[in-house]
Amino acid sequence: MKNLKKLVSVFLCAALCVSAFVICAQAKSAKKYVKSISVVKKATITIPDKKSTTAKSYAVTVKVSGKASKAFTAKSSKTSVATVKVSGSKIKVTAKKEGTAKITVTTKAKSSKRKKLSATLTLTVKKATACRLVKGVKVYQFDYDTKKWELEHRKTFEYKNAYPTVIDEIYDYGDGDEHNKTFFEYTFENGVPVKCICTKDGSDDTTTMEYSKGRLYEVHYKSEYNTTDTYYSYANGNDYFTSLLKETHSTANSDIEETMEEADAVNVTLKNGIISKSVNSGYYANWDTNTPKQWLRFNGTYTCTYDSDGIAKVMSGEFRAGPSGIQQRIVVKKINGVITEAVVQNPDENGKFSDSEKVVFEYTNTAISPARFSNMMNYCITGEGTNYYNNNWF
């Protein structure tokens, strides 16, 4: 009996020791666990124009108790849209194409409930496309007294088949908006224009534009007292014209009929299919019923260099009369390869440049050819036509 009691006593002591060890181990384990993991819930990555991928890092925060591991794994729900890898306490996400992917980060250690914890980043990937139709522009003039940009006017554009149907120039003179609308009525064949009738709000003037292979070929303007006919030639076989002939007749003076003629020859240099330089020179003649016709050369040669997008960069002239040199330059600002604004700068007599005008752009989602894009942007920045080039995009 005594031996039995001793045996029971030994067994109970052993059981008590084992229980104490288990409790102690559980207590130690309870102090070593993951409390939470977090990452930004939503993010957007824009792949810059002319790039196939772009990468961005996001911080991951892991809170633990004791000496639990802060390590984690990461996984993308759509590797075709974005891939992910762990880099220290961050994840590096590489965007590959437009779409949405869920990036899930998961702890390697477990929580107090013996489970791994996770957090999810919903990633939206966009592709920046530089060559898109302009939706609207804001044109600012620099006020040298206040040293601030002042909004002068806005332009909005409406389209059909990627060609403008309405261009609305809007001014605010303090008593409400004043709209100057230009309307375009196109005839299309196989998706490209063959003819367009252009009119302006509040005017009886009409402009008829004719096209060849989608390129502007002839322009015929008619008003009450004036007619102007312009003819374009494309010697290089691309979308940039190389010569024009223009003839204007005026009968505003009932006693004298006036005529003006102009012939421009433009040397166009391309780089990767985009205009990089244009040199314009030519002849003109003005005469009337009392004055004989006499052809004269332009005052000089007009040279414009362009950036990699075909946007006018530096405009300079070599003149027989008046100072030669740079007449104007344009500085563009880009975000993700897309032009967001352009600043026109003019030189003073000492050659120092000052800001003059700023154009801010907003785009549609409709892509167009790089050549047409360059003409459209130059139209918005420098105007429909200058001594350097005519920016034909409609």
VOSE-994348 format. One line per field, with one value per residue (C-alpha): residue in one letter; chain; x negated, y, z negated; residue number from 1. Coordinates in nm, 3 decimals. Layout:
N
code: c(A,...) .
unit: c(A,...) .
c1: c(X,...) .
c2: c(Y,...) .
c3: c(Z,...) .
pos: c(NUM,...) .
end
This chain:
394
code: c(M,K,N,L,K,K,L,V,S,V,F,L,C,A,A,L,C,V,S,A,F,V,I,C,A,Q,A,K,S,A,K,K,Y,V,K,S,I,S,V,V,K,K,A,T,I,T,I,P,D,K,K,S,T,T,A,K,S,Y,A,V,T,V,K,V,S,G,K,A,S,K,A,F,T,A,K,S,S,K,T,S,V,A,T,V,K,V,S,G,S,K,I,K,V,T,A,K,K,E,G,T,A,K,I,T,V,T,T,K,A,K,S,S,K,R,K,K,L,S,A,T,L,T,L,T,V,K,K,A,T,A,C,R,L,V,K,G,V,K,V,Y,Q,F,D,Y,D,T,K,K,W,E,L,E,H,R,K,T,F,E,Y,K,N,A,Y,P,T,V,I,D,E,I,Y,D,Y,G,D,G,D,E,H,N,K,T,F,F,E,Y,T,F,E,N,G,V,P,V,K,C,I,C,T,K,D,G,S,D,D,T,T,T,M,E,Y,S,K,G,R,L,Y,E,V,H,Y,K,S,E,Y,N,T,T,D,T,Y,Y,S,Y,A,N,G,N,D,Y,F,T,S,L,L,K,E,T,H,S,T,A,N,S,D,I,E,E,T,M,E,E,A,D,A,V,N,V,T,L,K,N,G,I,I,S,K,S,V,N,S,G,Y,Y,A,N,W,D,T,N,T,P,K,Q,W,L,R,F,N,G,T,Y,T,C,T,Y,D,S,D,G,I,A,K,V,M,S,G,E,F,R,A,G,P,S,G,I,Q,Q,R,I,V,V,K,K,I,N,G,V,I,T,E,A,V,V,Q,N,P,D,E,N,G,K,F,S,D,S,E,K,V,V,F,E,Y,T,N,T,A,I,S,P,A,R,F,S,N,M,M,N,Y,C,I,T,G,E,G,T,N,Y,Y,N,N,N,W,F) .
unit: c(A,A,A,A,A,A,A,A,A,A,A,A,A,A,A,A,A,A,A,A,A,A,A,A,A,A,A,A,A,A,A,A,A,A,A,A,A,A,A,A,A,A,A,A,A,A,A,A,A,A,A,A,A,A,A,A,A,A,A,A,A,A,A,A,A,A,A,A,A,A,A,A,A,A,A,A,A,A,A,A,A,A,A,A,A,A,A,A,A,A,A,A,A,A,A,A,A,A,A,A,A,A,A,A,A,A,A,A,A,A,A,A,A,A,A,A,A,A,A,A,A,A,A,A,A,A,A,A,A,A,A,A,A,A,A,A,A,A,A,A,A,A,A,A,A,A,A,A,A,A,A,A,A,A,A,A,A,A,A,A,A,A,A,A,A,A,A,A,A,A,A,A,A,A,A,A,A,A,A,A,A,A,A,A,A,A,A,A,A,A,A,A,A,A,A,A,A,A,A,A,A,A,A,A,A,A,A,A,A,A,A,A,A,A,A,A,A,A,A,A,A,A,A,A,A,A,A,A,A,A,A,A,A,A,A,A,A,A,A,A,A,A,A,A,A,A,A,A,A,A,A,A,A,A,A,A,A,A,A,A,A,A,A,A,A,A,A,A,A,A,A,A,A,A,A,A,A,A,A,A,A,A,A,A,A,A,A,A,A,A,A,A,A,A,A,A,A,A,A,A,A,A,A,A,A,A,A,A,A,A,A,A,A,A,A,A,A,A,A,A,A,A,A,A,A,A,A,A,A,A,A,A,A,A,A,A,A,A,A,A,A,A,A,A,A,A,A,A,A,A,A,A,A,A,A,A,A,A,A,A,A,A,A,A,A,A,A,A,A,A,A,A,A,A,A,A,A,A,A,A,A,A,A,A,A,A,A,A,A,A,A,A,A,A) .
c1: c(0.000,-0.282,-0.453,-0.133,-0.102,-0.463,-0.404,-0.095,-0.279,-0.569,-0.325,-0.140,-0.465,-0.576,-0.241,-0.261,-0.610,-0.498,-0.196,-0.414,-0.655,-0.369,-0.219,-0.560,-0.618,-0.272,-0.335,-0.663,-0.495,-0.211,-0.466,-0.608,-0.349,-0.243,0.002,0.078,-0.042,0.054,-0.011,0.152,0.498,0.512,0.254,0.216,-0.091,-0.115,-0.354,-0.526,-0.488,-0.757,-0.824,-0.694,-0.714,-0.768,-0.832,-0.735,-0.794,-0.545,-0.618,-0.481,-0.438,-0.445,-0.383,-0.486,-0.497,-0.828,-1.085,-0.842,-0.961,-0.859,-0.922,-0.645,-0.572,-0.402,-0.191,-0.015,0.328,0.245,-0.121,-0.039,0.065,-0.194,-0.456,-0.584,-0.885,-0.985,-1.267,-1.341,-1.044,-0.897,-0.745,-0.862,-0.577,-0.650,-0.358,-0.346,-0.016,0.317,0.550,0.608,0.421,0.445,0.112,0.136,-0.129,-0.126,-0.325,-0.556,-0.501,-0.162,0.070,0.175,0.450,0.188,0.283,0.087,0.211,0.256,0.318,0.412,0.312,0.550,0.330,0.456,0.215,0.255,0.055,-0.035,0.025,-0.133,0.025,0.391,0.645,0.662,0.984,0.921,0.651,0.611,0.401,0.233,0.047,-0.233,-0.164,-0.498,-0.352,-0.212,-0.463,-0.174,-0.005,0.336,0.590,0.662,0.890,0.984,1.046,1.260,1.279,1.551,1.476,1.616,1.396,1.104,1.150,1.282,1.645,1.646,1.361,1.489,1.266,1.394,1.313,1.436,1.453,1.611,1.974,1.995,1.828,1.799,1.780,1.616,1.711,1.575,1.776,1.648,1.865,1.664,1.717,1.528,1.422,1.262,1.227,1.032,1.166,1.203,1.379,1.472,1.684,1.569,1.782,1.766,2.046,2.194,2.016,2.116,1.756,1.691,1.376,1.382,1.100,1.019,0.796,0.585,0.507,0.626,0.381,0.494,0.452,0.655,0.817,1.070,1.185,1.471,1.613,1.817,1.517,1.230,1.136,0.821,0.705,0.421,0.259,0.028,-0.229,-0.391,-0.715,-0.846,-0.535,-0.462,-0.220,-0.432,-0.385,-0.691,-0.545,-0.237,-0.091,0.159,0.358,0.591,0.829,0.993,1.274,1.329,1.242,1.500,1.264,0.953,0.920,0.620,0.433,0.174,-0.024,-0.267,-0.486,-0.658,-0.924,-0.982,-1.277,-1.148,-1.384,-1.243,-1.377,-1.202,-0.919,-0.862,-0.950,-1.278,-1.354,-1.179,-1.333,-1.091,-1.175,-0.977,-0.835,-0.535,-0.370,-0.109,0.055,0.381,0.543,0.315,-0.008,-0.208,-0.282,-0.630,-0.767,-0.971,-1.163,-1.068,-1.255,-1.454,-1.466,-1.260,-1.403,-1.232,-1.379,-1.153,-1.185,-1.150,-0.768,-0.775,-0.688,-0.837,-1.137,-1.340,-1.224,-1.487,-1.523,-1.796,-1.671,-1.790,-1.617,-1.592,-1.785,-1.838,-1.849,-1.610,-1.263,-1.093,-1.146,-0.911,-0.968,-0.740,-0.665,-0.586,-0.442,-0.497,-0.603,-0.282,-0.299,-0.101,-0.200,-0.409,-0.562,-0.642,-0.943,-1.057,-1.407,-1.487,-1.750,-2.019,-1.914,-1.762,-1.440,-1.123,-0.802,-0.524,-0.247,-0.159,0.070,0.205,0.340,0.617,0.657,0.919,0.853,0.836,0.490,0.369,0.056,-0.263,-0.279,0.077,0.019,-0.280,-0.080,0.211,-0.012,-0.192,0.148,0.245,-0.087,-0.185,0.139,0.281,0.004,-0.316,-0.604,-0.772,-0.504,-0.130,-0.008,0.248,0.414,0.779) .
c2: c(0.000,0.235,0.153,0.232,0.568,0.649,0.554,0.773,1.059,1.033,1.022,1.331,1.522,1.429,1.534,1.864,1.928,1.854,2.087,2.362,2.320,2.336,2.642,2.808,2.727,2.858,3.176,3.232,3.159,3.400,3.685,3.615,3.674,3.907,4.178,4.334,4.395,4.694,4.849,5.136,5.019,5.181,5.314,5.407,5.367,5.536,5.387,5.679,5.723,5.541,5.301,4.946,4.918,5.130,5.040,5.189,5.087,5.083,5.051,4.752,4.784,4.469,4.505,4.218,4.116,4.002,3.880,3.752,3.776,4.082,3.903,3.880,3.752,3.930,3.806,3.966,3.847,3.943,3.917,4.030,4.368,4.399,4.187,4.229,4.136,4.198,4.443,4.478,4.641,4.741,4.583,4.679,4.671,4.671,4.785,4.614,4.704,4.876,4.700,4.626,4.383,4.301,4.286,4.073,4.083,3.802,3.759,3.461,3.447,3.382,3.582,3.504,3.293,3.090,3.234,3.433,3.787,3.954,4.300,4.393,4.678,4.737,4.864,5.045,5.063,5.325,5.383,5.741,5.801,6.123,6.146,6.211,6.466,6.782,6.820,7.175,7.435,7.732,8.021,8.250,8.578,8.676,8.997,9.171,9.401,9.128,8.862,8.619,8.429,8.568,8.355,8.518,8.264,7.899,7.664,7.353,7.093,6.856,6.570,6.323,6.049,6.213,6.543,6.862,6.952,7.255,7.468,7.712,8.002,8.144,8.480,8.614,8.993,9.006,9.008,8.647,8.424,8.530,8.239,8.244,7.914,7.757,7.474,7.195,6.972,6.684,6.437,6.115,5.825,5.518,5.705,6.003,6.342,6.429,6.761,7.001,7.316,7.552,7.840,8.076,8.176,8.513,8.526,8.449,8.366,8.010,7.804,7.491,7.243,6.958,6.661,6.403,6.081,6.255,6.542,6.901,6.980,7.290,7.563,7.805,8.098,8.328,8.637,8.930,9.112,8.862,8.524,8.331,8.006,7.805,7.496,7.255,7.009,6.716,6.641,6.407,6.187,6.226,6.437,6.755,6.990,7.122,7.407,7.624,7.869,8.131,8.387,8.652,8.885,9.181,9.403,9.596,9.910,9.921,10.121,9.904,9.529,9.416,9.090,8.925,8.613,8.412,8.110,7.930,7.661,7.469,7.239,6.984,6.755,6.452,6.239,5.909,6.024,6.347,6.699,6.815,7.123,7.346,7.623,7.852,8.095,8.227,8.505,8.737,8.994,9.260,9.462,9.624,9.772,10.076,9.902,9.654,9.309,9.266,8.957,9.014,8.779,8.733,8.964,8.663,8.293,8.150,7.847,7.644,7.352,7.103,6.866,6.486,6.520,6.761,7.058,7.393,7.469,7.756,7.995,8.217,8.433,8.563,8.898,9.148,9.426,9.420,9.222,8.852,8.579,8.391,8.540,8.302,7.980,7.731,7.528,7.230,7.050,6.679,6.434,6.066,6.167,6.363,6.737,6.923,7.280,7.490,7.829,8.076,8.298,8.613,8.764,9.123,9.337,9.176,8.824,8.749,8.544,8.622,8.424,8.561,8.303,7.967,7.701,7.428,7.110,6.861,6.552,6.307,5.932,5.925,5.850,6.012,5.984,6.151,6.377,6.501,6.538,6.766,6.988,7.000,7.098,7.365,7.499,7.534,7.696,7.917,7.943,7.810,7.955,8.157,8.266,7.943,7.686,7.625,7.377,7.177,6.913,6.952) .
c3: c(0.000,-0.087,0.241,0.431,0.260,0.346,0.709,0.733,0.569,0.816,1.111,0.991,0.948,1.298,1.444,1.257,1.396,1.753,1.716,1.579,1.874,2.127,1.962,1.956,2.326,2.419,2.223,2.405,2.739,2.662,2.630,2.978,3.253,3.536,3.441,3.785,4.140,4.354,4.694,4.882,4.992,5.339,5.582,5.948,6.164,6.502,6.755,6.930,7.302,7.504,7.212,7.178,6.797,6.488,6.124,5.791,5.429,5.143,4.771,4.580,4.203,3.988,3.614,3.386,3.023,2.885,3.131,3.390,3.752,3.954,4.281,4.539,4.888,5.179,5.468,5.766,5.880,6.243,6.333,6.687,6.542,6.264,6.092,5.738,5.529,5.170,5.107,4.736,4.567,4.902,5.209,5.556,5.807,6.179,6.395,6.735,6.903,6.841,6.599,6.232,6.010,5.641,5.462,5.146,4.873,4.614,4.293,4.255,3.878,3.724,3.507,3.150,3.305,3.492,3.833,4.091,4.155,4.495,4.648,5.004,5.233,5.526,5.808,6.118,6.411,6.684,7.001,7.088,7.457,7.576,7.921,7.838,7.952,7.745,7.548,7.436,7.378,7.148,7.274,7.019,7.065,6.828,6.638,6.586,6.319,6.093,6.208,6.244,6.523,6.618,6.806,7.142,7.310,7.338,7.630,7.634,7.910,8.027,8.268,8.519,8.664,8.480,8.668,8.504,8.563,8.329,8.196,7.938,7.834,7.505,7.348,7.015,7.004,6.659,6.770,6.889,7.145,7.506,7.752,8.094,8.255,8.571,8.728,8.952,9.173,9.316,9.594,9.517,9.733,9.576,9.247,9.384,9.498,9.865,9.812,9.533,9.516,9.242,9.108,8.815,8.581,8.679,9.016,9.374,9.469,9.578,9.617,9.831,9.768,10.003,9.923,10.102,9.913,9.597,9.639,9.684,10.053,10.139,9.930,10.081,9.868,9.971,9.804,9.935,10.077,10.066,10.204,10.117,10.276,10.121,10.272,10.087,10.220,10.037,10.221,9.949,9.957,9.585,9.381,9.387,9.683,9.866,10.074,10.101,10.349,10.230,10.425,10.277,10.463,10.290,10.418,10.093,10.287,10.567,10.789,10.746,10.751,10.545,10.586,10.365,10.450,10.244,10.316,10.027,10.054,9.730,9.671,9.419,9.225,9.042,8.758,8.685,8.911,8.715,8.827,8.673,8.883,9.137,9.345,9.527,9.806,10.098,10.312,10.303,10.527,10.446,10.722,10.832,11.139,11.114,11.010,11.219,11.083,10.935,10.765,10.448,10.223,9.859,9.624,9.506,9.435,9.150,8.967,8.697,8.504,8.329,8.034,8.047,8.050,8.344,8.123,8.231,8.009,8.154,8.429,8.585,8.893,9.122,9.249,9.505,9.312,8.933,8.672,8.737,8.474,8.248,8.260,8.019,7.828,7.664,7.349,7.285,6.960,6.952,6.701,6.781,7.131,7.198,7.267,7.002,7.085,7.321,7.243,7.522,7.452,7.633,7.632,7.544,7.715,7.498,7.591,7.250,7.271,7.079,7.046,7.263,7.305,7.152,7.298,7.069,7.231,7.157,7.376,7.494,7.503,7.885,8.024,8.347,8.561,8.432,8.740,8.698,8.324,8.381,8.617,8.371,8.080,8.282,8.390,8.021,7.928,8.222,8.421,8.745,8.957,8.920,9.142,9.034,9.111,9.144,8.884,9.083,8.867,8.974) .
pos: c(1,2,3,4,5,6,7,8,9,10,11,12,13,14,15,16,17,18,19,20,21,22,23,24,25,26,27,28,29,30,31,32,33,34,35,36,37,38,39,40,41,42,43,44,45,46,47,48,49,50,51,52,53,54,55,56,57,58,59,60,61,62,63,64,65,66,67,68,69,70,71,72,73,74,75,76,77,78,79,80,81,82,83,84,85,86,87,88,89,90,91,92,93,94,95,96,97,98,99,100,101,102,103,104,105,106,107,108,109,110,111,112,113,114,115,116,117,118,119,120,121,122,123,124,125,126,127,128,129,130,131,132,133,134,135,136,137,138,139,140,141,142,143,144,145,146,147,148,149,150,151,152,153,154,155,156,157,158,159,160,161,162,163,164,165,166,167,168,169,170,171,172,173,174,175,176,177,178,179,180,181,182,183,184,185,186,187,188,189,190,191,192,193,194,195,196,197,198,199,200,201,202,203,204,205,206,207,208,209,210,211,212,213,214,215,216,217,218,219,220,221,222,223,224,225,226,227,228,229,230,231,232,233,234,235,236,237,238,239,240,241,242,243,244,245,246,247,248,249,250,251,252,253,254,255,256,257,258,259,260,261,262,263,264,265,266,267,268,269,270,271,272,273,274,275,276,277,278,279,280,281,282,283,284,285,286,287,288,289,290,291,292,293,294,295,296,297,298,299,300,301,302,303,304,305,306,307,308,309,310,311,312,313,314,315,316,317,318,319,320,321,322,323,324,325,326,327,328,329,330,331,332,333,334,335,336,337,338,339,340,341,342,343,344,345,346,347,348,349,350,351,352,353,354,355,356,357,358,359,360,361,362,363,364,365,366,367,368,369,370,371,372,373,374,375,376,377,378,379,380,381,382,383,384,385,386,387,388,389,390,391,392,393,394) .
end
